[in-house]
Amino acid sequence: MARFFKKKDKLGFDPKDKKILVVDDESDIRAIVGGLLAQHGYEVLQARDGAEALMLLRKRHFDLMVLDIMMPKLDGYQVMESLKSINPDLPVVMLTARATDKDVWKGYVEGCHYYVTKPFELETLIRAVNYLLSGLSDPHRRELEELL
């Protein structure tokens, strides 16, 4: 697998200093995404559902969250709504099988910063994470904000 932005000088930060929460009800997805992020130097915690994610978000600081939409207990949209009162500035990458234009639109309206659909390329996800943690945002989000 290719390595993107491995050096601190290219990223502008050290991945070891960044904590990422991966939220997905599928253990295989959590393992793949968590392993990929850890391989790139990030500290990773995982949650099985939205309720567990909110518990962790209230107890710990995270620099970014990778969030599924379709989960038991609380779905990704409900997590996003609660996140507004916990940490409204937390960058969120939606990682979901919901791929219609309406789904993508709703993800951005709810506050996600980058939307990745399953199945996904590992390179796409790591680029999105690196991009957001570098202080940049998804160009589509800027277009959406202009429309709202």
C-alpha positions as a Markdown table, in Angstrom:
| # | Residue | x | y | z |
|---|---|---|---|---|
| 1 | Met | 0.0 | 0.0 | 0.0 |
| 2 | Ala | 1.3 | 3.5 | -0.8 |
| 3 | Arg | 2.0 | 5.8 | 2.0 |
| 4 | Phe | 0.7 | 9.3 | 1.8 |
| 5 | Phe | 2.0 | 12.3 | 3.8 |
| 6 | Lys | 4.2 | 10.1 | 6.0 |
| 7 | Lys | 6.6 | 12.8 | 7.1 |
| 8 | Lys | 5.6 | 15.5 | 9.6 |
| 9 | Asp | 6.9 | 18.3 | 7.4 |
| 10 | Lys | 4.5 | 17.3 | 4.6 |
| 11 | Leu | 1.5 | 17.1 | 6.9 |
| 12 | Gly | 2.3 | 20.0 | 9.2 |
| 13 | Phe | 1.6 | 17.8 | 12.3 |
| 14 | Asp | 2.8 | 14.5 | 13.8 |
| 15 | Pro | 0.1 | 11.8 | 13.5 |
| 16 | Lys | 1.2 | 10.4 | 16.8 |
| 17 | Asp | -0.3 | 13.5 | 18.4 |
| 18 | Lys | -3.7 | 12.9 | 16.8 |
| 19 | Lys | -6.5 | 10.8 | 18.3 |
| 20 | Ile | -9.2 | 9.4 | 15.9 |
| 21 | Leu | -12.5 | 7.8 | 16.9 |
| 22 | Val | -13.7 | 5.1 | 14.4 |
| 23 | Val | -17.4 | 4.4 | 14.8 |
| 24 | Asp | -19.0 | 1.5 | 12.9 |
| 25 | Asp | -21.2 | -1.4 | 13.9 |
| 26 | Glu | -19.3 | -3.7 | 11.5 |
| 27 | Ser | -16.2 | -5.1 | 13.3 |
| 28 | Asp | -14.4 | -5.8 | 10.0 |
| 29 | Ile | -14.7 | -2.2 | 9.0 |
| 30 | Arg | -13.5 | -1.0 | 12.4 |
| 31 | Ala | -10.5 | -3.3 | 12.1 |
| 32 | Ile | -9.6 | -2.2 | 8.6 |
| 33 | Val | -10.0 | 1.5 | 9.2 |
| 34 | Gly | -8.4 | 1.4 | 12.7 |
| 35 | Gly | -5.5 | -0.7 | 11.3 |
| 36 | Leu | -5.0 | 1.7 | 8.4 |
| 37 | Leu | -5.0 | 4.8 | 10.7 |
| 38 | Ala | -2.7 | 3.1 | 13.2 |
| 39 | Gln | -0.3 | 2.1 | 10.4 |
| 40 | His | -0.1 | 5.8 | 9.5 |
| 41 | Gly | 0.8 | 6.7 | 13.1 |
| 42 | Tyr | -2.6 | 7.8 | 14.5 |
| 43 | Glu | -3.9 | 6.8 | 17.9 |
| 44 | Val | -7.2 | 5.1 | 17.3 |
| 45 | Leu | -10.1 | 4.3 | 19.5 |
| 46 | Gln | -13.2 | 2.4 | 18.3 |
| 47 | Ala | -16.9 | 2.4 | 19.1 |
| 48 | Arg | -19.5 | -0.2 | 18.0 |
| 49 | Asp | -22.5 | 2.2 | 17.8 |
| 50 | Gly | -23.6 | 5.8 | 18.2 |
| 51 | Ala | -24.3 | 5.5 | 22.0 |
| 52 | Glu | -20.8 | 4.2 | 22.7 |
| 53 | Ala | -19.3 | 6.9 | 20.5 |
| 54 | Leu | -21.1 | 9.7 | 22.4 |
| 55 | Met | -19.9 | 8.2 | 25.7 |
| 56 | Leu | -16.2 | 8.3 | 24.4 |
| 57 | Leu | -16.7 | 11.8 | 23.0 |
| 58 | Arg | -17.8 | 13.1 | 26.4 |
| 59 | Lys | -14.9 | 11.5 | 28.2 |
| 60 | Arg | -11.9 | 12.0 | 25.8 |
| 61 | His | -10.5 | 14.5 | 23.3 |
| 62 | Phe | -10.5 | 13.5 | 19.7 |
| 63 | Asp | -9.0 | 15.3 | 16.7 |
| 64 | Leu | -11.2 | 13.6 | 14.1 |
| 65 | Met | -14.1 | 11.0 | 13.9 |
| 66 | Val | -14.8 | 8.5 | 11.1 |
| 67 | Leu | -18.5 | 7.8 | 11.4 |
| 68 | Asp | -20.9 | 5.3 | 9.8 |
| 69 | Ile | -24.5 | 6.3 | 9.4 |
| 70 | Met | -26.5 | 3.1 | 9.7 |
| 71 | Met | -25.9 | 1.7 | 13.2 |
| 72 | Pro | -28.0 | 0.4 | 16.1 |
| 73 | Lys | -29.0 | 2.5 | 19.1 |
| 74 | Leu | -28.1 | 5.8 | 17.6 |
| 75 | Asp | -27.3 | 6.3 | 13.9 |
| 76 | Gly | -24.6 | 8.6 | 12.5 |
| 77 | Tyr | -27.0 | 11.5 | 12.0 |
| 78 | Gln | -28.1 | 11.4 | 15.7 |
| 79 | Val | -24.4 | 11.3 | 16.7 |
| 80 | Met | -23.8 | 14.4 | 14.5 |
| 81 | Glu | -26.7 | 16.2 | 16.2 |
| 82 | Ser | -25.4 | 15.4 | 19.7 |
| 83 | Leu | -21.8 | 16.3 | 18.6 |
| 84 | Lys | -22.9 | 19.9 | 18.2 |
| 85 | Ser | -23.2 | 20.3 | 21.9 |
| 86 | Ile | -20.1 | 18.2 | 22.8 |
| 87 | Asn | -17.5 | 19.3 | 20.2 |
| 88 | Pro | -19.0 | 21.2 | 17.3 |
| 89 | Asp | -15.6 | 21.8 | 15.7 |
| 90 | Leu | -14.6 | 18.1 | 15.5 |
| 91 | Pro | -13.9 | 17.1 | 11.9 |
| 92 | Val | -16.0 | 14.2 | 10.8 |
| 93 | Val | -15.5 | 11.8 | 7.9 |
| 94 | Met | -18.7 | 9.9 | 7.1 |
| 95 | Leu | -17.9 | 6.4 | 5.9 |
| 96 | Thr | -21.1 | 4.8 | 4.8 |
| 97 | Ala | -22.8 | 2.6 | 2.2 |
| 98 | Arg | -25.5 | 5.3 | 1.7 |
| 99 | Ala | -24.4 | 6.8 | -1.6 |
| 100 | Thr | -27.3 | 8.6 | -3.1 |
| 101 | Asp | -27.1 | 12.3 | -3.8 |
| 102 | Lys | -29.7 | 12.9 | -1.1 |
| 103 | Asp | -27.6 | 10.9 | 1.5 |
| 104 | Val | -24.4 | 12.8 | 0.6 |
| 105 | Trp | -26.3 | 16.1 | 0.8 |
| 106 | Lys | -27.8 | 15.2 | 4.2 |
| 107 | Gly | -24.3 | 14.2 | 5.5 |
| 108 | Tyr | -22.9 | 17.6 | 4.7 |
| 109 | Val | -26.0 | 19.4 | 6.0 |
| 110 | Glu | -25.6 | 17.5 | 9.3 |
| 111 | Gly | -22.0 | 18.7 | 9.6 |
| 112 | Cys | -19.7 | 16.1 | 8.1 |
| 113 | His | -16.5 | 17.5 | 6.5 |
| 114 | Tyr | -15.8 | 14.6 | 4.1 |
| 115 | Tyr | -18.1 | 11.9 | 2.8 |
| 116 | Val | -16.7 | 8.5 | 1.7 |
| 117 | Thr | -18.9 | 5.7 | 0.4 |
| 118 | Lys | -18.5 | 2.0 | 1.0 |
| 119 | Pro | -16.9 | 0.1 | -0.7 |
| 120 | Phe | -14.0 | 2.5 | -0.4 |
| 121 | Glu | -10.4 | 2.8 | -1.4 |
| 122 | Leu | -8.0 | 2.9 | 1.6 |
| 123 | Glu | -6.1 | 5.7 | -0.1 |
| 124 | Thr | -9.2 | 7.8 | -0.3 |
| 125 | Leu | -9.8 | 7.5 | 3.4 |
| 126 | Ile | -6.3 | 8.2 | 4.5 |
| 127 | Arg | -6.1 | 11.2 | 2.2 |
| 128 | Ala | -9.4 | 12.6 | 3.6 |
| 129 | Val | -8.1 | 12.2 | 7.2 |
| 130 | Asn | -4.7 | 13.8 | 6.4 |
| 131 | Tyr | -6.4 | 16.6 | 4.5 |
| 132 | Leu | -8.8 | 17.4 | 7.3 |
| 133 | Leu | -6.2 | 17.2 | 10.1 |
| 134 | Ser | -4.0 | 19.5 | 8.1 |
| 135 | Gly | -6.6 | 22.2 | 8.6 |
| 136 | Leu | -8.2 | 22.0 | 5.2 |
| 137 | Ser | -11.8 | 21.1 | 4.4 |
| 138 | Asp | -13.6 | 19.3 | 1.6 |
| 139 | Pro | -14.1 | 21.6 | -1.4 |
| 140 | His | -17.6 | 20.2 | -1.7 |
| 141 | Arg | -18.4 | 21.4 | 1.8 |
| 142 | Arg | -17.5 | 25.0 | 0.8 |
| 143 | Glu | -19.8 | 24.7 | -2.2 |
| 144 | Leu | -22.6 | 23.4 | 0.1 |
| 145 | Glu | -22.1 | 26.2 | 2.6 |
| 146 | Glu | -22.5 | 28.8 | -0.2 |
| 147 | Leu | -25.8 | 27.2 | -1.1 |
| 148 | Leu | -27.2 | 27.2 | 2.5 |
